[in-house]
Every structure is written in C-alpha cells, then in structure tokens.
C-alpha cells in the first residue's frame, strides 16, 4: 500500500495541508519544519524567544496568528505559510482540527497536492485489539480522499511521549493501513515523528525499527497535482477585461484558470450557456501574447468577434459540454443547520451561482464502520449520497475526472454561510 518514494518530475511548489484532530500537534509540526529549515525571520524568532523567557520556544505560535487562537490554544482558521529548501518550494496550509471548523479544512484540501494527517499516539489505546483511531482522524482522511488530494500521508506524532515507540508505531501503522484499505485510500507513506522534539521531521530518524524517509524528505519527493492537459478544453470565466478607453469594438480578454485541455490561437471554442461558437484570436499569459496555454495555467482568451460573455460562463471545445439540471453527488455537510430535502440553497459551480435544492438524500456514511445508512437529513460534519436539482443547467462533470468541473459549494441564502461541499458522481 505504501508507494515508493520518487523524485518529482518538475519543481513546482508543493501545496500541502496538515489535518487531524485537536491538539494532535499540527501547528507545532509546521513550526518545526519552518524552524529546522531556517525559514523563520530573525524578528519572528526574537519575538518567540522573548515570549518563552528561557523556556522552550512554542513553535505553534508561528501559525496560530489570530488572537482567539492564542487565547484558546487551538487553530480556528486556515493559516498559510511558505518556505523552501534547496530541492523545492512549499505552500503549507495549517487546517483546524476542531469539528466546528471542518469547513476550513475542506477549503484547504480542495487545492492541495498532499495532505499530512497527524495522529496523536498519546490519545490512542495502544493495547486495544483492534486499535481504534480518533473520529476526526478518520473524518479528515476521508475528506482528503473524497476531495481527491493526490498524496495522503499519515504522521504518527508524539512518539517521544510513549515508553516503547517502535511497538506503538507498529500498532498504529497497522490500524491506519486497515482503515485505508477499507476506505479505498492509497497511502503515500506512514511516518513516525515528534514535532515537539524534532525527531524525523527534517532529519531521518536514528532507530532500528524505522528506516524510511523523514517527513521533509518525503515532501520533497511527492508529485504535484497533474491536471488533464490532453483532450477537451474547459475554462471557467473568472474575469472579463476590456482594453483601451471607450466602448464598442474594444477587444475583450476572457480570463480563467484552465480546468483541462489546451488552447491556442485558431482553435474553435464554444461558450456556455449561450452555446455560441467563436475562434480564438489570441491567448495571453500574464498579459503577454503566447502561442498557447494548458491545464493549470491562468490564461486570457481573446475571441475573433464580440460576444456576450461574463463571469460565471464557461469556455469549452465545441459540442463537449453536457449540461444538466439534476445530478448525484457526495455531500460533505458543514453547517450547524442540517441539510434538508426540498430546501432551497445557492450553489456555486466554477464562478457561477444558481439556485438549487436537495431533491433526495439516498444515504449517509458512518465514518466509524464506513457503511452506508438510510437517512433523511445530514447533520454537521456528516457525509452522504444525495441528488441535486438546479434552477438552471450547469456543465457538470464527474469529480473523479476533474476537480473543477465536478465540485460545487452550497451556501445558505438566508445566512450566506458555506453549508456544504458537493463532489459530483454523475449526471442523473
């Protein structure tokens, strides 16, 4: 189940998040990575040392920046940090572990290349047969898997606090492998660490019971997300820019991040929802005219004629977009108000907002047994299989084939709260 460590084919920055339950040591682990890789500014280090007043530095303060986070000792919002080694650049998202802030974890996971799910070994009954993992560990791993985070790593933390770390790690590793096999999760690696002491974080662990890579060595080798560059084009229009002064025939550039495929000058494209067809006159990257662009790049498209295009529209290869108003999806519910059949919500697909309703809830997932059970509503942090009906047609794709075309968020129109994340299975 454990994948072999490979060298990445390119040097793009790796976007990864840390996840897991409350107090598993996520913020401390990131602080340790920053501290040991010398990615802390001198004034930051000086401030931490003054606060420590001779005691060991609290590395979690490097990411827990909100006043409420420091007062309560928990992570509330996603904190992003950047650092680099000689081999690679990294963008870290420190996701909150508390169930109340699961929606923030989902936000961070949606754009990540990897997820490091921490497991606090001191919270587990090592002698139990079978060993039971924490609910939030299972939930975050399942969410990362459902959100198609390419590489999922389990970091077994606080091994410095147990009497026999080798046997304890082996027991937890077995439980994680059993859970992953049952859930269909492909594990990139299971790594023992001590974030507080720095064991196996940036330097390999000197122990006869472990001969694998350190966490940093593994992260340097993980591949970035590979968007589908071949086949049909799909671009959600994010922004329409007009050049020059005045109105009329001024050329307009349609900007958006290419979801999949390639585009070049001379290609025919079709707009959705208008269904009009045009030819690409120019392709631009960062304002410069280029020969073409591909999936993963934010490109500007100039058409050969003026058409009514606005934010929320889609650009595609002609006759490849199949719109629908009804589809099945996995719903991760994040709101304290339960998901109810028939209630109207707003959904966002790409950059387009439409009204929608949950037409049926087929089942919900028991995160402990991974079994599907009959359900009529979904409570906060529950996941289930649902059918959605939208007021207007949308160019829906299966999330399995494309993360942009196959994902939507649900918003409560009364409170404007982000209520859920939809991962499309198929059009009904």
C-alpha positions as CSV (number, residue, x, y, z in Angstrom):
1,X,0.0,0.0,0.0
2,X,2.9,2.3,0.7
3,X,4.1,4.0,-2.5
4,X,7.8,4.1,-3.4
5,X,9.4,7.5,-2.9
6,X,10.0,9.1,-6.2
7,X,11.7,12.3,-7.3
8,X,9.2,14.9,-8.7
9,X,9.2,15.4,-12.5
10,X,9.1,19.2,-12.1
11,X,10.0,21.7,-9.5
12,X,6.6,23.4,-8.9
13,X,5.8,24.3,-5.3
14,X,4.1,21.6,-3.4
15,X,0.8,22.7,-1.7
16,X,0.1,20.6,1.3
17,X,-2.1,20.8,4.3
18,X,-1.8,19.4,7.8
19,X,-5.0,17.8,9.2
20,X,-6.2,15.7,12.1
21,X,-7.8,16.1,15.5
22,X,-7.5,18.9,18.0
23,X,-4.1,19.1,19.8
24,X,-2.5,16.5,17.5
25,X,0.4,18.9,17.0
26,X,-0.3,20.3,13.5
27,X,0.8,23.8,14.3
28,X,3.8,22.6,16.2
29,X,4.8,20.3,13.3
30,X,4.7,23.2,10.8
31,X,6.6,25.4,13.2
32,X,9.2,22.7,13.5
33,X,9.5,22.5,9.7
34,X,10.0,26.2,9.4
35,X,12.4,26.4,12.4
36,X,14.6,23.5,11.3
37,X,14.7,24.6,7.6
38,X,15.6,28.1,8.8
39,X,12.6,29.7,7.2
40,X,11.8,32.0,10.2
41,X,12.7,35.7,10.1
42,X,15.1,37.0,12.7
43,X,12.4,39.3,14.2
44,X,9.9,36.4,14.5
45,X,12.5,34.2,16.2
46,X,13.4,37.1,18.6
47,X,9.7,37.6,19.5
48,X,9.2,33.9,20.2
49,X,12.4,33.7,22.4
50,X,11.2,36.7,24.4
51,X,7.8,35.1,25.0
52,X,9.4,31.9,26.0
53,X,11.5,33.7,28.6
54,X,14.1,30.9,28.8
55,X,11.6,28.1,28.3
56,X,11.4,26.0,25.1
57,X,10.0,28.0,22.2
58,X,6.3,27.5,21.4
59,X,6.6,26.7,17.7
60,X,2.8,26.6,17.2
61,X,2.7,30.4,17.6
62,X,4.3,30.6,14.1
63,X,1.0,29.6,12.5
64,X,-1.7,30.4,15.2
65,X,-1.8,34.1,14.5
66,X,-5.3,35.1,15.5
67,X,-5.7,36.4,19.0
68,X,-8.6,33.9,19.6
69,X,-6.3,31.1,18.5
70,X,-3.6,32.1,21.0
71,X,-6.1,32.6,23.8
72,X,-7.8,29.2,23.3
73,X,-4.7,27.3,22.2
74,X,-6.4,25.9,19.1
75,X,-6.3,26.6,15.3
76,X,-9.5,28.3,14.1
77,X,-8.8,29.5,10.5
78,X,-6.5,28.1,7.9
79,X,-3.0,29.6,8.2
80,X,-0.8,29.6,5.1
81,X,3.0,29.6,5.3
82,X,5.7,29.4,2.7
83,X,9.2,28.0,2.8
84,X,11.8,26.5,0.5
85,X,14.7,24.0,0.6
86,X,17.4,23.5,-1.9
87,X,15.2,20.9,-3.6
88,X,11.8,22.5,-3.5
89,X,9.3,25.3,-2.6
90,X,6.3,24.6,-0.3
91,X,3.0,26.2,0.5
92,X,1.6,24.9,3.8
93,X,-2.0,25.1,4.9
94,X,-2.4,24.6,8.7
95,X,-6.1,23.4,8.9
96,X,-8.0,23.5,12.2
97,X,-8.7,20.2,13.9
98,X,-11.9,21.1,15.8
99,X,-15.1,19.7,14.3
100,X,-16.6,23.1,14.4
101,X,-14.1,24.3,11.8
102,X,-14.2,21.3,9.4
103,X,-15.4,23.6,6.6
104,X,-12.0,25.4,6.8
105,X,-10.2,22.1,6.4
106,X,-12.3,21.3,3.3
107,X,-11.3,24.7,1.8
108,X,-7.6,24.0,2.3
109,X,-7.8,20.4,1.0
110,X,-9.6,21.4,-2.2
111,X,-6.5,22.9,-3.7
112,X,-3.8,20.8,-2.1
113,X,-1.3,18.4,-3.7
114,X,-0.8,16.4,-0.5
115,X,-2.4,16.0,3.0
116,X,-0.4,15.3,6.1
117,X,-2.9,13.8,8.6
118,X,-1.4,13.8,12.1
119,X,-2.2,11.0,14.6
120,X,-1.5,11.8,18.3
121,X,-0.3,8.4,19.6
122,X,-0.9,9.5,23.2
123,X,-4.6,9.7,22.6
124,X,-4.9,6.1,21.5
125,X,-5.2,2.9,23.5
126,X,-2.2,1.0,22.0
127,X,-3.1,-2.2,23.8
128,X,-6.6,-2.4,22.3
129,X,-7.3,-5.1,19.7
130,X,-8.2,-3.7,17.2
131,X,-6.7,-0.3,17.9
132,X,-9.4,2.5,17.4
133,X,-8.5,5.7,15.6
134,X,-9.9,9.0,16.5
135,X,-13.1,10.0,14.7
136,X,-11.6,13.3,13.4
137,X,-8.5,11.5,12.1
138,X,-10.8,9.2,10.1
139,X,-13.0,12.2,9.0
140,X,-10.1,14.3,7.8
141,X,-8.5,11.4,5.9
142,X,-11.9,10.6,4.3
143,X,-12.4,14.2,3.3
144,X,-9.0,14.4,1.8
145,X,-9.7,11.2,-0.1
146,X,-13.1,12.4,-1.3
147,X,-11.6,15.7,-2.4
148,X,-9.0,13.7,-4.4
149,X,-5.9,15.1,-2.7
150,X,-3.3,13.1,-4.7
151,X,-1.0,12.1,-1.8
152,X,-2.2,11.3,1.7
153,X,0.5,11.0,4.4
154,X,-0.1,9.9,8.0
155,X,2.3,11.3,10.5
156,X,2.2,9.5,13.8
157,X,3.2,12.2,16.3
158,X,4.4,12.4,19.9
159,X,6.4,9.2,19.9
160,X,8.7,10.8,22.4
161,X,5.9,10.5,25.0
162,X,5.5,6.7,24.8
163,X,7.6,4.0,26.5
164,X,8.1,1.7,23.5
165,X,7.9,3.9,20.4
166,X,8.7,1.1,18.0
167,X,5.9,-1.2,19.1
168,X,3.5,1.7,19.5
169,X,4.2,3.0,16.0
170,X,3.8,-0.5,14.5
171,X,0.4,-0.9,16.1
172,X,-0.8,2.5,14.9
173,X,0.6,1.8,11.4
174,X,-1.4,-1.5,11.2
175,X,-4.6,0.3,12.3
176,X,-4.1,3.1,9.7
177,X,-3.4,0.5,6.9
178,X,-6.6,-1.4,7.8
179,X,-8.7,1.7,7.8
180,X,-7.2,3.0,4.5
181,X,-7.8,-0.4,2.8
182,X,-11.4,-0.4,4.0
183,X,-11.9,3.2,2.8
184,X,-10.1,2.7,-0.5
185,X,-7.4,5.3,0.4
186,X,-4.0,5.0,-1.2
187,X,-1.4,6.0,1.4
188,X,1.7,7.7,0.2
189,X,3.5,7.0,3.5
190,X,3.1,6.5,7.2
191,X,5.9,8.3,9.1
192,X,6.8,8.5,12.8
193,X,7.6,12.0,14.1
194,X,8.0,14.0,17.3
195,X,7.1,17.6,16.3
196,X,8.0,19.0,19.7
197,X,11.5,17.4,19.8
198,X,12.1,17.4,16.0
199,X,12.5,13.7,15.5
200,X,12.2,12.6,11.9
201,X,10.8,15.9,10.8
202,X,13.7,17.3,8.7
203,X,16.4,14.7,9.6
204,X,16.0,10.9,9.3
205,X,15.2,9.0,12.5
206,X,18.0,7.1,14.0
207,X,16.1,4.0,15.2
208,X,16.4,0.3,14.4
209,X,12.6,0.0,14.0
210,X,12.3,2.6,11.2
211,X,14.4,3.0,8.0
212,X,12.2,5.2,6.0
213,X,12.5,8.9,5.0
214,X,12.0,11.9,7.2
215,X,8.8,14.0,6.7
216,X,10.7,16.7,4.8
217,X,12.5,14.1,2.6
218,X,9.1,12.7,1.7
219,X,7.5,16.0,1.0
220,X,10.4,16.9,-1.3
221,X,9.7,13.8,-3.4
222,X,5.9,14.0,-3.7
223,X,4.5,14.8,-7.1
224,X,2.4,18.0,-7.6
225,X,-1.2,17.7,-8.9
226,X,-1.3,16.9,-12.6
227,X,-4.2,18.4,-14.4
228,X,-5.5,16.7,-17.5
229,X,-3.8,18.5,-20.4
230,X,-5.0,16.3,-23.2
231,X,-8.4,16.2,-24.7
232,X,-11.3,18.7,-24.5
233,X,-10.8,22.3,-23.3
234,X,-12.7,23.7,-20.3
235,X,-12.2,27.1,-18.7
236,X,-14.5,28.8,-16.1
237,X,-14.5,32.5,-16.9
238,X,-13.4,34.4,-13.8
239,X,-12.9,37.9,-15.2
240,X,-13.7,39.8,-18.4
241,X,-11.2,42.7,-19.1
242,X,-11.6,45.3,-21.8
243,X,-8.6,47.1,-23.3
244,X,-8.5,50.8,-24.1
245,X,-10.9,53.6,-23.5
246,X,-14.5,53.9,-24.6
247,X,-17.0,51.3,-25.7
248,X,-17.8,49.4,-28.9
249,X,-15.2,47.3,-30.6
250,X,-12.6,47.3,-27.9
251,X,-11.1,43.8,-27.7
252,X,-12.1,41.9,-24.5
253,X,-10.0,39.3,-22.7
254,X,-11.7,36.4,-21.0
255,X,-9.6,35.3,-18.0
256,X,-9.8,32.0,-16.2
257,X,-7.8,29.0,-14.9
258,X,-7.8,26.2,-17.5
259,X,-9.5,23.2,-15.9
260,X,-8.4,20.7,-18.5
261,X,-7.1,20.6,-22.1
262,X,-5.1,23.1,-24.1
263,X,-5.9,26.2,-26.1
264,X,-4.1,28.1,-28.9
265,X,-4.9,30.8,-31.4
266,X,-7.0,29.5,-34.2
267,X,-9.0,27.0,-32.1
268,X,-12.7,27.0,-32.2
269,X,-14.4,27.3,-28.8
270,X,-18.0,27.2,-27.6
271,X,-19.4,29.4,-24.8
272,X,-21.8,28.2,-22.2
273,X,-24.6,28.9,-21.5
274,X,-25.1,30.9,-24.8
275,X,-23.8,28.0,-26.9
276,X,-22.3,30.4,-29.4
277,X,-19.1,29.4,-31.3
278,X,-16.1,31.6,-31.9
279,X,-12.5,31.3,-32.9
280,X,-9.6,32.1,-30.5
281,X,-7.7,35.2,-31.9
282,X,-5.1,35.4,-29.1
283,X,-4.0,33.6,-26.0
284,X,-2.4,35.6,-23.2
285,X,-0.4,34.6,-20.1
286,X,0.2,37.4,-17.5
287,X,-0.6,40.0,-20.2
288,X,1.8,38.6,-22.8
289,X,0.5,37.1,-26.1
290,X,1.7,33.4,-26.3
291,X,1.3,30.6,-28.7
292,X,-1.0,28.6,-26.3
293,X,-1.8,27.6,-22.7
294,X,-2.7,24.4,-21.0
295,X,-4.4,23.0,-17.9
296,X,-3.3,24.5,-14.6
297,X,-2.4,27.9,-16.1
298,X,-4.5,31.1,-15.8
299,X,-5.0,32.3,-19.3
300,X,-6.7,35.2,-21.1
301,X,-8.6,34.3,-24.3
302,X,-9.4,36.9,-27.0
303,X,-12.1,35.9,-29.4
304,X,-12.3,36.8,-33.1
305,X,-15.7,38.6,-32.5
306,X,-17.6,40.3,-29.8
307,X,-19.9,38.0,-27.8
308,X,-21.9,38.5,-24.6
309,X,-19.6,36.8,-22.1
310,X,-19.5,37.4,-18.3
311,X,-18.0,36.0,-15.1
312,X,-19.5,32.6,-14.5
313,X,-19.7,31.5,-18.1
314,X,-17.6,28.6,-19.4
315,X,-15.4,28.2,-22.5
316,X,-15.0,24.7,-24.0
317,X,-14.2,22.7,-27.1
318,X,-17.4,22.8,-29.2
319,X,-20.1,20.1,-28.5
320,X,-18.2,18.7,-25.5
321,X,-20.1,20.4,-22.6
322,X,-23.1,18.4,-21.5
323,X,-25.3,20.5,-19.2
324,X,-27.7,19.0,-16.7
325,X,-30.1,20.2,-14.0
326,X,-30.0,17.0,-12.0
327,X,-27.0,15.1,-10.7
328,X,-25.9,12.7,-8.0
329,X,-23.1,13.8,-5.6
330,X,-21.3,13.1,-2.4
331,X,-22.2,15.9,0.1
332,X,-20.0,16.9,3.0
333,X,-22.3,18.9,5.2
334,X,-20.6,21.7,7.2
335,X,-23.4,23.7,8.6
336,X,-24.9,23.5,12.1
337,X,-28.4,23.6,10.4
338,X,-29.0,20.2,8.9
339,X,-29.3,19.5,5.2
340,X,-32.9,19.0,4.5
341,X,-34.6,17.6,1.4
342,X,-36.5,20.2,-0.6
343,X,-34.9,23.2,0.9
344,X,-33.6,25.8,-1.5
345,X,-29.9,26.7,-1.4
346,X,-27.4,28.6,-3.6
347,X,-24.7,26.6,-5.3
348,X,-21.5,27.8,-6.9
349,X,-20.1,25.9,-9.9
350,X,-16.9,27.4,-11.1
351,X,-17.7,31.1,-10.9
352,X,-21.4,30.8,-11.5
353,X,-24.2,31.0,-8.9
354,X,-27.6,29.3,-9.3
355,X,-30.4,28.3,-7.1
356,X,-30.7,24.6,-6.3
357,X,-32.4,22.2,-3.9
358,X,-31.6,18.7,-2.5
359,X,-34.1,16.5,-4.2
360,X,-33.2,13.4,-2.1
361,X,-30.8,12.1,0.4
362,X,-30.0,8.5,-0.5
363,X,-27.7,7.6,2.4
364,X,-25.2,8.8,4.9
365,X,-21.7,7.4,5.7
366,X,-20.9,6.1,9.1
367,X,-17.2,7.2,9.5
368,X,-16.6,4.5,12.1
369,X,-17.8,1.5,10.1
370,X,-17.7,3.1,6.6
371,X,-21.1,1.7,6.0
372,X,-24.0,3.5,4.2
373,X,-27.2,4.0,6.2
374,X,-30.6,5.3,5.2
375,X,-31.0,9.0,6.0
376,X,-33.5,11.8,5.6
377,X,-31.1,14.7,6.6
378,X,-27.4,15.3,7.2
379,X,-26.1,16.9,10.4
380,X,-23.0,19.0,10.7
381,X,-19.8,17.1,9.6
382,X,-21.8,14.2,8.1
383,X,-21.3,12.9,4.6
384,X,-23.9,11.3,2.4
385,X,-25.0,10.5,-1.1
386,X,-27.6,13.0,-2.5
387,X,-29.4,14.1,-5.6
388,X,-29.3,17.8,-6.5
389,X,-31.6,19.8,-8.8
390,X,-30.6,23.2,-10.1
391,X,-32.8,26.0,-11.4
392,X,-30.6,26.4,-14.5
393,X,-28.5,23.9,-16.5
394,X,-24.8,23.5,-15.5
395,X,-21.9,21.9,-17.4
396,X,-21.4,19.2,-14.8
397,X,-18.5,16.7,-14.9
398,X,-17.7,13.8,-12.6
399,X,-15.4,15.0,-9.8
400,X,-13.3,11.8,-10.4
401,X,-12.3,13.1,-13.8
402,X,-12.0,16.8,-13.0
403,X,-11.9,18.6,-9.7
404,X,-13.0,22.0,-11.1
405,X,-15.9,20.8,-13.3
406,X,-17.1,18.3,-10.7
407,X,-17.2,20.4,-7.5
408,X,-19.7,22.8,-6.1
409,X,-20.3,24.6,-2.8
410,X,-23.7,25.0,-1.2
411,X,-24.5,28.3,0.5
412,X,-27.4,29.1,2.8
413,X,-29.1,32.1,1.1
414,X,-30.5,33.4,4.4
415,X,-27.2,33.5,6.4
416,X,-24.7,33.4,3.5
417,X,-22.9,30.6,5.4
418,X,-21.0,28.0,3.4
419,X,-23.1,25.0,4.2
420,X,-21.6,22.1,2.2
421,X,-19.3,20.8,-0.4
422,X,-20.6,18.8,-3.4
423,X,-18.5,16.3,-5.3
424,X,-20.3,15.2,-8.4
425,X,-20.7,11.5,-9.1
426,X,-22.6,11.6,-12.3
427,X,-25.4,13.5,-14.1
428,X,-28.8,11.9,-13.5
